[in-house]
Amino acid sequence: MLLEGIETLLVLAKEGTMSKAGSYLYISQSAVSKRIAQLEKRLGKKLIEPSGRRIKLTADAIVLIDSIGPSYKEIKGLIFDQQRFQDHTIITLASSETLVAGYLGEMMGNYFQTDPYISISTHHTPVIVEKVQSGDATLGFCAGHLPPQHGLSTQHLLDERFTVISHQPQLQTPRALLVTDFKNPANANQASLLQKEGIVPLMEMDSYTAAAQLALGGVAPALVPISIVKTLKIDSAFCHHFDFLDELTRPVHLCYRQSSYQSVRIRTLIETIADFVPTVI
């Protein structure tokens, strides 16, 4: 119960509201409130205060989070290391949305015929890494640069190229582009390259698919990875290459805790994805 309460406080601090924390943890808003109340009673300290529609951490809560946040993730990871993966144990795969759509669809359809006990969820790369570190995910399938000192085992599968999607002909390098979320540190190399080229991020999307569809609709050119071209079956007439794209790729990695590789089922899944993905595009 103590670990459960600490986890809830950490999520609440990150998400800012009871509702968002409940959605993240797949529990009700009232359950979030109950967990926090139990933790406050256990510690004898007030941890949160209302602040409009959001919650505000007390000074005691901030000290607690700073003290135990990193250790909590490691504890969860160590508990995960003790788990034995039997034939029917669910393997959790946390993945980038575009990687699921662009690479895993057909492969996982076939794979489920031999091992259906797999659960897939989609997240941005920083969240994927956090989930694997804490044991909330068995395996991570990440697009973009990994955070430093993540402490996980990784396999680099490929460097995915980018293209510019536009409904209109593009005779020269566009001065503005629809892009993905540059607040995501995994996309930092895209932001720095566009700045170097003097290209303005016109709108920042949370989804490459959304950016591509807006570009095809004529809103503005969009910068997207080639897996999106494959997924959406975008005609080559709408795909444009410019010299600056020669410098732009996003690395695709698998990441996992070293202990996970000892499981035959997990190792087989890792090796199957690693063998298949580089052949797709």
Helices and strands as residue ranges (DSSP letters): H 2-15, H 18-25, H 29-43, E 48-51, E 54-57, H 59-81, E 91-95, H 97-99, I 100-104, H 105-111, E 118-122, H 125-134, E 139-143, E 153-165, E 176-180, G 185-187, H 188-197, E 200-205, H 208-216, E 222-225, H 226-232, G 236-238, E 239-240, G 243-247, E 249-256, G 258-262, H 264-276, G 277-279
